[in-house]
Amino acid sequence: MKLLKFIVAVVALFGLIQLIPYGKDHKNPKVTKEIEWDSPKTKELFYRACGDCHSNKTKWPWYSDIAPISWLVMSDVQEGREHLNVSQWSKAYVKNGKKAAHEVIEGDMPPLIYTINHPEARLSKKEKNQLIIGLQKTFGH
């Protein structure tokens, strides 16, 4: 009987948290000024592996509508855009843009949790090297 009450409570709580709107507003801000990429290949690789969090062209997956996952997804996108947003390019991002290649070299970007859910973001060694070189050319060393 205690187990049944626990399960009912968990289901009720799950239902209630769905009413919290944070993480469910999937309106991408307008692109105001996109960076000038060194090549179409760099742009393609960047958007494939990094664009959902570092641009205003986020593709929102189905699970981004389900709390509490929606809260994590929204938080990651907001944080990513704060650090580097190629859709609202300004001089404020130059320093972070230069760090982008280093983040890829170190294996910090894209994060493992992202590539697990987005297999298209997994880059081959050749693609990773192309992206690193392209980021260095785009943002400078």
TORVEXDO-647991 format. One record per residue (C-alpha): x, y, z; residue number from 1. Coordinates in steps of 0.02 Angstrom, whole numbers, plus 50000, padded with zeros to 5 digits. Each point is the difference from the previous one (the first is absolute). Example, Ala and Ser with C-alpha at 12.3 -4.5 7.8 and 13.67 -1.06 7.14 Angstrom:
BEGIN
+-------+-------+-------+-----+
|     u |     v |     w |  nr |
+-------+-------+-------+-----+
| 50615 | 49775 | 50390 |   1 |
| 50069 | 50172 | 49967 |   2 |
+-------+-------+-------+-----+
***
This chain:
BEGIN
+-------+-------+-------+-----+
|     u |     v |     w |  nr |
+-------+-------+-------+-----+
| 50000 | 50000 | 50000 |   1 |
| 50144 | 50119 | 50040 |   2 |
| 50077 | 49964 | 49830 |   3 |
| 49836 | 50041 | 49912 |   4 |
| 49987 | 50165 | 50095 |   5 |
| 50179 | 50041 | 49954 |   6 |
| 49969 | 49963 | 49815 |   7 |
| 49842 | 50106 | 50000 |   8 |
| 50094 | 50143 | 50084 |   9 |
| 50142 | 49990 | 49874 |  10 |
| 49879 | 49999 | 49853 |  11 |
| 49902 | 50146 | 50075 |  12 |
| 50160 | 50099 | 50028 |  13 |
| 50058 | 49963 | 49822 |  14 |
| 49832 | 50063 | 49937 |  15 |
| 50009 | 50158 | 50104 |  16 |
| 50175 | 50048 | 49945 |  17 |
| 49939 | 49995 | 49820 |  18 |
| 49903 | 50159 | 50041 |  19 |
| 50161 | 50097 | 50034 |  20 |
| 50031 | 50097 | 49839 |  21 |
| 50190 | 50019 | 50014 |  22 |
| 50085 | 49905 | 49861 |  23 |
| 49849 | 49990 | 49886 |  24 |
| 50014 | 50165 | 49907 |  25 |
| 50090 | 49943 | 49845 |  26 |
| 50002 | 50162 | 49906 |  27 |
| 50170 | 50030 | 49925 |  28 |
| 50053 | 50183 | 50003 |  29 |
| 50028 | 50081 | 49832 |  30 |
| 50171 | 49985 | 49921 |  31 |
| 50068 | 50177 | 50010 |  32 |
| 50176 | 49976 | 49933 |  33 |
| 50080 | 49834 | 49959 |  34 |
| 50187 | 49980 | 50001 |  35 |
| 50090 | 49988 | 49834 |  36 |
| 50059 | 49820 | 49989 |  37 |
| 50165 | 49955 | 49919 |  38 |
| 49911 | 49866 | 49897 |  39 |
| 49831 | 49917 | 49975 |  40 |
| 50074 | 49840 | 50074 |  41 |
| 50044 | 50085 | 50165 |  42 |
| 49826 | 50072 | 50008 |  43 |
| 49921 | 49830 | 49965 |  44 |
| 50106 | 49911 | 50132 |  45 |
| 49970 | 50138 | 50127 |  46 |
| 49812 | 49996 | 49980 |  47 |
| 49999 | 49810 | 50005 |  48 |
| 50102 | 49987 | 50161 |  49 |
| 49978 | 50169 | 50086 |  50 |
| 49859 | 50099 | 49922 |  51 |
| 49857 | 49946 | 50112 |  52 |
| 50080 | 50086 | 50151 |  53 |
| 50109 | 50131 | 49918 |  54 |
| 49882 | 50081 | 49876 |  55 |
| 49821 | 50058 | 49983 |  56 |
| 49963 | 49854 | 49885 |  57 |
| 49966 | 49872 | 50136 |  58 |
| 49908 | 49842 | 49947 |  59 |
| 49895 | 49955 | 50152 |  60 |
| 49982 | 49811 | 50024 |  61 |
| 49837 | 49922 | 50057 |  62 |
| 50065 | 49970 | 50176 |  63 |
| 50031 | 50187 | 50022 |  64 |
| 49813 | 50015 | 50036 |  65 |
| 50004 | 49882 | 50150 |  66 |
| 50049 | 50066 | 50171 |  67 |
| 50123 | 49983 | 50083 |  68 |
| 50101 | 49962 | 49842 |  69 |
| 49932 | 50159 | 49920 |  70 |
| 50078 | 50100 | 50141 |  71 |
| 50172 | 49925 | 49967 |  72 |
| 49988 | 50025 | 49812 |  73 |
| 49946 | 50181 | 50018 |  74 |
| 50136 | 50034 | 50127 |  75 |
| 50133 | 49924 | 49886 |  76 |
| 49941 | 50101 | 49849 |  77 |
| 49994 | 50162 | 50099 |  78 |
| 50174 | 49970 | 50072 |  79 |
| 50070 | 49952 | 49830 |  80 |
| 49930 | 50157 | 49919 |  81 |
| 50072 | 50107 | 50140 |  82 |
| 50175 | 49932 | 49970 |  83 |
| 49996 | 50000 | 49810 |  84 |
| 49858 | 50041 | 49882 |  85 |
| 50045 | 50003 | 49816 |  86 |
| 49826 | 50068 | 49958 |  87 |
| 50027 | 50161 | 50096 |  88 |
| 50181 | 50027 | 49963 |  89 |
| 50089 | 50144 | 50082 |  90 |
| 50174 | 50042 | 50060 |  91 |
| 49947 | 49942 | 50173 |  92 |
| 50012 | 49820 | 49937 |  93 |
| 50173 | 50012 | 49920 |  94 |
| 50090 | 49932 | 50153 |  95 |
| 49877 | 49856 | 50020 |  96 |
| 50004 | 49966 | 49814 |  97 |
| 50187 | 49979 | 50009 |  98 |
| 49977 | 49876 | 50143 |  99 |
| 49877 | 49897 | 49896 | 100 |
| 50136 | 49903 | 49908 | 101 |
| 50088 | 49964 | 50165 | 102 |
| 49837 | 49932 | 50074 | 103 |
| 49984 | 49880 | 49853 | 104 |
| 50185 | 49950 | 50011 | 105 |
| 49981 | 49961 | 50186 | 106 |
| 49843 | 49898 | 49968 | 107 |
| 49894 | 50116 | 50108 | 108 |
| 49888 | 50046 | 49853 | 109 |
| 49883 | 49933 | 49948 | 110 |
| 49960 | 49926 | 50171 | 111 |
| 49978 | 49812 | 50012 | 112 |
| 49821 | 50015 | 50064 | 113 |
| 49958 | 50097 | 49841 | 114 |
| 50079 | 49877 | 49880 | 115 |
| 49912 | 49854 | 50085 | 116 |
| 49832 | 50077 | 49956 | 117 |
| 50057 | 50075 | 49834 | 118 |
| 50101 | 49871 | 49903 | 119 |
| 50016 | 50121 | 49854 | 120 |
| 50109 | 50108 | 50113 | 121 |
| 50130 | 49863 | 50017 | 122 |
| 50143 | 50050 | 49887 | 123 |
| 50126 | 49882 | 49924 | 124 |
| 50182 | 50037 | 50036 | 125 |
| 50017 | 50078 | 49827 | 126 |
| 49844 | 50108 | 50025 | 127 |
| 50059 | 50052 | 50173 | 128 |
| 50167 | 50056 | 49927 | 129 |
| 49910 | 50093 | 49860 | 130 |
| 49891 | 50088 | 50128 | 131 |
| 50149 | 50048 | 50108 | 132 |
| 50096 | 50073 | 49853 | 133 |
| 49844 | 50087 | 49937 | 134 |
| 49964 | 50076 | 50171 | 135 |
| 50179 | 50061 | 50014 | 136 |
| 49987 | 50082 | 49828 | 137 |
| 49828 | 50073 | 50036 | 138 |
| 50037 | 50069 | 50173 | 139 |
| 50189 | 50021 | 49990 | 140 |
| 50126 | 49915 | 50112 | 141 |
+-------+-------+-------+-----+
***
